[in-house]
Amino acid sequence: MKTETANAECVAFSDTAEGRRLARIAEGEDWRAWGPYLAERQWGVVREDYSADGDAWAYFPHDHARSRAYRWGEDGLGGFADCRQGTCMALALWNGRDAILKERMFGLTNAQGNHGEDVKELYYYLDGVPSHAYMRMLYKYPQAAFPYDELIEKNAERGLDQPEYELIDTGLFDDSRYFDVAIEYAKAEVDDILLRVTVTNRGPEAAELHVLPHIWFRNSWSWSENAKRPVLRAGAQGRIALTTAKGEEFEYACAGVEAALFCDNETNVQRLYGAVPQGHPKDAINDCVVNGRREAVNPELTGTKAAFHATFELAPGGSAVLRARLRRPAPRNASSDPFADFDRIFAARIAETDEFYAALQRGVADPDQRLVQRQAFAGMLWCKQFYGYDVRRWLAGDPTQPPPPPARRDGRNANWLHLAMGDVDPDQPGDILSMPDSWEYPWFAAWDLAFHAVTFALIDPAFAKSQLTLLTQSRCQHPNGRLAAYEWDFNDINPPVQAWAALQIYEIDRKATGIGDVVFLERIFHKLLLNFTWWVNSVDAGGRNIFQGGFLGLDNIGLFDMRQKLPDDAQLDQSDGTAWAAAFSLSMMRIALEIALVNPVYEDLATKFFEHFLDIAGAIHGAPDQGDNGLWDDEEEFYFDMLRLPGQKPLPLRIFSVVGLIPIFATEVLHEDFLDRLPQFKRRMDWYVEHRPDLARLVSDWRAPNGKGYRLLSLLRWRRLTATLKRALSEEEFLSPFGLRSVSKIHAAHPFSIQLDGQSFTLDYEPGEGRTRIYGGNSNWRGPVWMPINALLIQALRKLHLYYGDAFRVEAPTGSGIVTDLCGAADELTRRVQSLFLRGADGKRPYQRACPRFDADPAFRDLNLFHEYFHGDDGRGLGASHQTGWTGFIAVLFAPLAQGSGAQAEPASTTNAPAHPPPDETP
């Protein structure tokens, strides 16, 4: 019944104006050609770093950003660009007090922040649709001088045990002395872009604000000889005429403002390097407006960067609206007034956006849930970005520029010479990727991207698929099958969740359309087959089906900095690495089976992954009859990493962390009807029971279907699952009021410590920001709540319930006397994670606990941020504040598709005792 409801909602979604726009994209009407494809920060990224030591933050600091041309991308405040980032639009502001124009978001570098890099601005992504026919965000701009130095100095004074010093802490927002700057975009057509900026004085006194809508070309001409140079020039009626490098013509107009300022998107070599000044560089508009140097801008009214300059005197509470439009020159027989239909178009696009979400959220009854989900989607959409990076050329340098230091040739990403992304094919759109956070992480990350793609599948399945296919293209994936982790080190190893994500996207799309995109599955399967082979050959160093992996995306969750060699020549057998490989096997098996329904050849490959799953199960559980329990500890009834020292007995690292829960994720459910159509695979499953009972008995018994015809493949049999969930659902250990903690709370009183090679290594429970600088110190996996782990456990519990039904019952929370089935446990975990963002009985959102004003002030009250992670005890948001990347997965948890059966938990006194395991799964 629930599936039918979800299908009905998806059909209604496709029948909206936005749904029809998305459908027309496949027909060649590319509504995604323009979008919010500018980063909030291009300075301080690896792509712009040409230093010898690889210190990207120092090589291109914020102070250079206004004066120095970027090589690989652009940034801007509330920016919009074409999909090749050739033509860019963004806003600049000046309050009359700042030393520079506010053209981009400011934040601290990794070294400056007491918990790593951190944006120090207040801005919110509020609305949008997948075609970007409508987008809206809000920026809050102080009326006093922006405290750049104070933010740096105050954070420098704070240690790892103190919270970060934020913009709201400076007092500049007291008495509401700031401007609200609402930035909206609407499209009249694919390449007809309307910009509306509404500025409001929130303060008690009149205040002046300068608003400068900028337009410019990404600098693509300074790096090659004889490169075509685009041009901006003053046009008729005060408009700006554009001619792109391809010869396309556009015009940019601003209602009521005819004076435009022109310069070039080129480096100010005099300011930065003391060289002879050249022309009218990138910061000329800043110098003209802020310093009154009219001669800084080009008197010939031409260049490659320009801005209209409007000034508003705003009474207390007063507002003003600026309108601008970028479009192709109007035909002679059409209206020449670009603003005649401006308000009508905006009204239509806003109504269509409301229609889109009304259809999408039909099964979401609670208005607060709808608000949070819609803003989560908005954050996902605003964090889409053009990503340009050609590693070979980056390492070699450009022919028109000084050669880079030779040391770079053997430095970062030097073995990724094949990787080329951005505008690599002149006949294809540029590469648009979903970023974890458009300021703190303005570059793709392989395992983050998998979660992003699943969330996008709810609103734009085609874009979701494109993310995984782009990640696995030959110009991105390494020839040896490895997937690029993230640009700071493509060689790092992230959890292999792409096969899982592909299946999620496939299922969401199939439920929406009634048709499974097998071509997508087959395409991604072949590339992930290469990746799986790389995992087996490289991450399973000993060929024992026990995996290492090192970093694996969980930063500081372990004792050691896995980028360094372990003391005493030790080797670490990792529970998470091994469990991820098992889950990878099951996802690949399932994909192969889906394809095998139309091409039986894939049954052989499905069998291969089924057998590999069993081999991993054999390794992780060892040979108990020979005294080898693998990574499972019978005494503690938990999975632990195993430290192997030369000549010594393996030492289990008895740390209770999500590393020991990840084996639960290796779960798959298959229906009898499905298997009956795959006779070869089914025979092979039965063969294993007869000929390899030693392996078969280590995992769930897949031979016997339940009463509904489902069979289960899971690393954990009944006893291990019961014991593991007892800890996971305990509020004294993993279960916080807001989801699953990354490290058990028992380590607050009982830290784990070990001595190796004269060094002491200790791990305890750290529910907030990290107290170590491992992996930069900006993330902490030693206690906080993280969305991806919670999402995967919720899904695993729902799968397990599909097989076990009411027979498997647990206390949730452990020790509470409340007994429920596994779906009920999943529902409880979902409710707790959702509650991070929802108003409680006190009217407050837990994640905003650090700043009561955000709940109390109507001007902030309904503006939501999506933090990187959350305090393990009180739920307050921590880390990157705009990580609607994987934290945006909360949108999936609000979707009816993810709600499960909603089994009701019952008091233990009124229900049967927990069921005993079936005979085949007795301990």
Beta strands, then each sheet from edge to edge (+ up, - down):
strand 1: 34-35
strand 2: 77-82
strand 3: 87-94
strand 4: 107-108
strand 5: 118-119
strand 6: 122-128
strand 7: 134-142
strand 8: 178-189
strand 9: 192-201
strand 10: 207-217
strand 11: 231-234
strand 12: 240-243
strand 13: 249-254
strand 14: 260-263
strand 15: 302-303
strand 16: 305-308
strand 17: 310-314
strand 18: 319-327
strand 19: 384-386
strand 20: 389-390
strand 21: 420-421
strand 22: 432-434
strand 23: 571-573
strand 24: 632-633
strand 25: 638-639
strand 26: 641-644
strand 27: 651-653
strand 28: 667-671
strand 29: 710-714
strand 30: 735-736
strand 31: 739-740
strand 32: 752-756
strand 33: 759-763
strand 34: 809-811
strand 35: 818-821
strand 36: 869-870
strand 37: 877-878
strand 38: 906-907
sheet 1: 1+ 2- 3+ 10- 16+ 14-
sheet 2: 1+ 2- 3+ 10- 17+
sheet 3: 4+ 5-
sheet 4: 6+ 7- 8+ 9- 18+ 13- 12+ 11- 15+
sheet 5: 19+ 22-
sheet 6: 20+ 21-
sheet 7: 23+ 26- 27+
sheet 8: 24+ 25-
sheet 9: 28+ 29-
sheet 10: 30+ 31-
sheet 11: 32+ 33-
sheet 12: 34+ 35- 38+
sheet 13: 36+ 37-
end
